[in-house]
Amino acid sequence: MIPMLDLKAQYASLKPEIDAAVLRVLASAQYVLGDEVEQFEREFADYCGVRHAIAVNSGTSALHLALLALGCGPGDEIITVPFTFVATVSSICYTGARPVFVDVEHSTLTMDPERLEAAITPRTKAIVPVHIYGQMANMDAIQTIAARHGLPIVEDACQAHGAEFRGSRAGSFGAAGCFSFYPGKNLGACGEGGIAVTNDDRHAKTLRMLRDWGQEQRYHHVLKGYNYRMDGIQGAILRVKLRHLEEWTEARRAHAARYTSLLGGMRHIRLPHADALRRHVYHIYAIRTGDRDSLQRALLAEGVQTGLHYPIPVHLQPAHADLGYAVGDFPVSETAAREVLSLPIYPEMTGHQVEQVVRAVEREAYVA
């Protein structure tokens, strides 16, 4: 069986480093926040090319607090896309604001700037583009529109560690950028974790207070805050893994290039978009096909695990029926949800495994 990802292989390759990092935290007894988390924050901020990084317990928490730091709340509207993991929208709802959707581009599956301006109203408080699958949205166009209307941007970069647009890293474009360290991410913790990055000193101070019960100093609660702190063990593990992230990213990009080369002659298969403006880090290698479900079943029968990211756009999820959207409102997102199929991709994957996946697809009669 070729798995979608292999976290055991990753741990085995780093076992001495990770074990030492964990034991160091246990010996220090700094189990929540602490020195390891602080050092990881500095290192991740440097990696993204920003001034501040505020570590929290999940990517969802990072998005929630970033929006609160911008003053988002009841009565506000926040624009995002329906083709994303539900956490993007949940974080908006947590603030009391209303999510407003715009469709995605057919090519990149990221926010369509041509549809963005029409969604802006006097109640719009912020824009949240999603860098889906490891590829950044068109930040040139989105920033231009946001600036014209005086709106801040919060980047949902939860799948885009190290991704770039015109040579600048994800997280460095908006008022804040938010990342997830869920174990399967390009930079994954051994548990839950997340981080918000920013160049704004005031936002950074607010974020630090909000994650720790709104405290400016111990037992001095300035804001109504949350228990969103990162564990010391996760900070230490992420420091180890961050040192390997660029090597892993290049391995992902090499596997993606091999997939693209071998799958390029196959009809009925649409490959992931890539262009010179963006550094795609391939959190997901998602092909598109009109017979997605049949292909997924056939690949599993041949020992190839695949994934669906994401089969139901958020505007059609029962949990968000109260937003009032219906089938047909966002046709590009709805079509993508029916067609996307994620092939295995992870740094430890071998070239032979990539070729095995391709041959399995070929055997299902998709060759041109």
Solvent accessible surface area in square Angstrom, and as a share of the most:
residue,aa,sasa,rsa
1,M,142,0.63
2,I,13,0.07
3,P,33,0.21
4,M,33,0.15
5,L,70,0.35
6,D,46,0.24
7,L,78,0.39
8,K,172,0.73
9,A,33,0.26
10,Q,15,0.07
11,Y,85,0.32
12,A,70,0.55
13,S,74,0.48
14,L,6,0.03
15,K,97,0.41
16,P,102,0.64
17,E,61,0.27
18,I,5,0.03
19,D,43,0.22
20,A,53,0.41
21,A,0,0.00
22,V,34,0.19
23,L,115,0.57
24,R,112,0.41
25,V,1,0.01
26,L,82,0.41
27,A,91,0.71
28,S,57,0.37
29,A,63,0.49
30,Q,72,0.32
31,Y,109,0.42
32,V,75,0.43
33,L,33,0.16
34,G,17,0.17
35,D,75,0.39
36,E,20,0.09
37,V,1,0.01
38,E,84,0.38
39,Q,58,0.26
40,F,0,0.00
41,E,7,0.03
42,R,141,0.52
43,E,59,0.26
44,F,0,0.00
45,A,4,0.03
46,D,112,0.58
47,Y,32,0.12
48,C,3,0.02
49,G,59,0.57
50,V,13,0.07
51,R,154,0.56
52,H,42,0.19
53,A,2,0.02
54,I,0,0.00
55,A,0,0.00
56,V,1,0.01
57,N,51,0.26
58,S,22,0.14
59,G,4,0.04
60,T,36,0.21
61,S,8,0.05
62,A,0,0.00
63,L,3,0.01
64,H,5,0.02
65,L,0,0.00
66,A,1,0.01
67,L,1,0.00
68,L,43,0.21
69,A,18,0.14
70,L,28,0.14
71,G,48,0.46
72,C,6,0.04
73,G,11,0.10
74,P,115,0.72
75,G,60,0.58
76,D,28,0.15
77,E,15,0.07
78,I,0,0.00
79,I,0,0.00
80,T,0,0.00
81,V,1,0.01
82,P,0,0.00
83,F,0,0.00
84,T,5,0.03
85,F,111,0.46
86,V,51,0.29
87,A,17,0.13
88,T,3,0.02
89,V,0,0.00
90,S,21,0.13
91,S,1,0.01
92,I,1,0.00
93,C,50,0.30
94,Y,122,0.46
95,T,10,0.06
96,G,41,0.40
97,A,7,0.06
98,R,104,0.38
99,P,2,0.01
100,V,21,0.12
101,F,8,0.03
102,V,6,0.03
103,D,3,0.02
104,V,1,0.00
105,E,37,0.16
106,H,87,0.39
107,S,43,0.28
108,T,7,0.04
109,L,11,0.05
110,T,0,0.00
111,M,0,0.00
112,D,19,0.10
113,P,13,0.08
114,E,163,0.73
115,R,110,0.40
116,L,0,0.00
117,E,66,0.30
118,A,98,0.76
119,A,17,0.13
120,I,29,0.15
121,T,45,0.26
122,P,141,0.89
123,R,134,0.49
124,T,12,0.07
125,K,72,0.31
126,A,0,0.00
127,I,0,0.00
128,V,1,0.01
129,P,0,0.00
130,V,6,0.03
131,H,1,0.00
132,I,2,0.01
133,Y,13,0.05
134,G,0,0.00
135,Q,5,0.02
136,M,0,0.00
137,A,0,0.00
138,N,37,0.19
139,M,0,0.00
140,D,54,0.28
141,A,29,0.23
142,I,0,0.00
143,Q,63,0.28
144,T,76,0.44
145,I,14,0.07
146,A,3,0.03
147,A,79,0.62
148,R,144,0.52
149,H,78,0.35
150,G,66,0.63
151,L,25,0.12
152,P,39,0.25
153,I,10,0.05
154,V,0,0.00
155,E,0,0.00
156,D,6,0.03
157,A,0,0.00
158,C,16,0.09
159,Q,14,0.06
160,A,0,0.00
161,H,1,0.00
162,G,2,0.02
163,A,0,0.00
164,E,33,0.15
165,F,0,0.00
166,R,149,0.54
167,G,62,0.60
168,S,51,0.33
169,R,51,0.19
170,A,1,0.01
171,G,2,0.02
172,S,30,0.19
173,F,38,0.16
174,G,17,0.17
175,A,27,0.21
176,A,3,0.02
177,G,0,0.00
178,C,0,0.00
179,F,0,0.00
180,S,9,0.06
181,F,0,0.00
182,Y,120,0.46
183,P,32,0.20
184,G,19,0.18
185,K,33,0.14
186,N,4,0.02
187,L,0,0.00
188,G,1,0.01
189,A,2,0.01
190,C,67,0.40
191,G,27,0.26
192,E,99,0.44
193,G,1,0.01
194,G,0,0.00
195,I,0,0.00
196,A,1,0.01
197,V,0,0.00
198,T,2,0.01
199,N,68,0.35
200,D,39,0.20
201,D,72,0.37
202,R,172,0.63
203,H,24,0.11
204,A,3,0.02
205,K,111,0.47
206,T,33,0.19
207,L,2,0.01
208,R,83,0.30
209,M,20,0.09
210,L,11,0.05
211,R,19,0.07
212,D,29,0.15
213,W,118,0.41
214,G,0,0.00
215,Q,27,0.12
216,E,89,0.40
217,Q,123,0.54
218,R,178,0.65
219,Y,164,0.62
220,H,87,0.39
221,H,100,0.45
222,V,74,0.43
223,L,62,0.31
224,K,193,0.82
225,G,15,0.15
226,Y,67,0.26
227,N,77,0.39
228,Y,39,0.15
229,R,67,0.24
230,M,2,0.01
231,D,71,0.37
232,G,1,0.01
233,I,49,0.25
234,Q,22,0.10
235,G,0,0.00
236,A,0,0.00
237,I,4,0.02
238,L,0,0.00
239,R,36,0.13
240,V,3,0.02
241,K,8,0.04
242,L,20,0.10
243,R,153,0.56
244,H,38,0.17
245,L,1,0.00
246,E,64,0.29
247,E,118,0.53
248,W,16,0.06
249,T,1,0.00
250,E,87,0.39
251,A,29,0.23
252,R,11,0.04
253,R,80,0.29
254,A,61,0.48
255,H,21,0.10
256,A,2,0.01
257,A,63,0.49
258,R,100,0.37
259,Y,0,0.00
260,T,57,0.33
261,S,80,0.52
262,L,57,0.28
263,L,1,0.01
264,G,52,0.50
265,G,51,0.50
266,M,13,0.06
267,R,123,0.45
268,H,110,0.49
269,I,20,0.10
270,R,103,0.38
271,L,42,0.21
272,P,29,0.18
273,H,57,0.26
274,A,66,0.51
275,D,48,0.25
276,A,113,0.88
277,L,64,0.32
278,R,29,0.11
279,R,35,0.13
280,H,9,0.04
281,V,0,0.00
282,Y,18,0.07
283,H,20,0.09
284,I,9,0.05
285,Y,0,0.00
286,A,7,0.05
287,I,0,0.00
288,R,13,0.05
289,T,4,0.02
290,G,73,0.70
291,D,71,0.37
292,R,15,0.06
293,D,72,0.37
294,S,43,0.28
295,L,1,0.01
296,Q,42,0.19
297,R,156,0.57
298,A,24,0.19
299,L,0,0.00
300,L,98,0.49
301,A,92,0.71
302,E,67,0.30
303,G,18,0.17
304,V,4,0.02
305,Q,69,0.31
306,T,22,0.13
307,G,12,0.11
308,L,54,0.27
309,H,42,0.19
310,Y,34,0.13
311,P,61,0.38
312,I,80,0.41
313,P,5,0.03
314,V,1,0.01
315,H,2,0.01
316,L,56,0.28
317,Q,50,0.22
318,P,116,0.73
319,A,83,0.64
320,H,18,0.08
321,A,68,0.53
322,D,117,0.61
323,L,12,0.06
324,G,64,0.61
325,Y,54,0.20
326,A,56,0.43
327,V,120,0.69
328,G,47,0.46
329,D,68,0.35
330,F,19,0.08
331,P,71,0.45
332,V,25,0.14
333,S,0,0.00
334,E,12,0.05
335,T,37,0.21
336,A,0,0.00
337,A,2,0.01
338,R,147,0.54
339,E,38,0.17
340,V,1,0.00
341,L,0,0.00
342,S,0,0.00
343,L,0,0.00
344,P,0,0.00
345,I,7,0.03
346,Y,9,0.03
347,P,20,0.13
348,E,50,0.22
349,M,6,0.03
350,T,68,0.40
351,G,41,0.39
352,H,110,0.49
353,Q,42,0.19
354,V,0,0.00
355,E,52,0.23
356,Q,67,0.30
357,V,0,0.00
358,V,5,0.03
359,R,99,0.36
360,A,1,0.01
361,V,0,0.00
362,E,65,0.29
363,R,146,0.53
364,E,52,0.23
365,A,81,0.62
366,Y,21,0.08
367,V,76,0.44
368,A,89,0.69
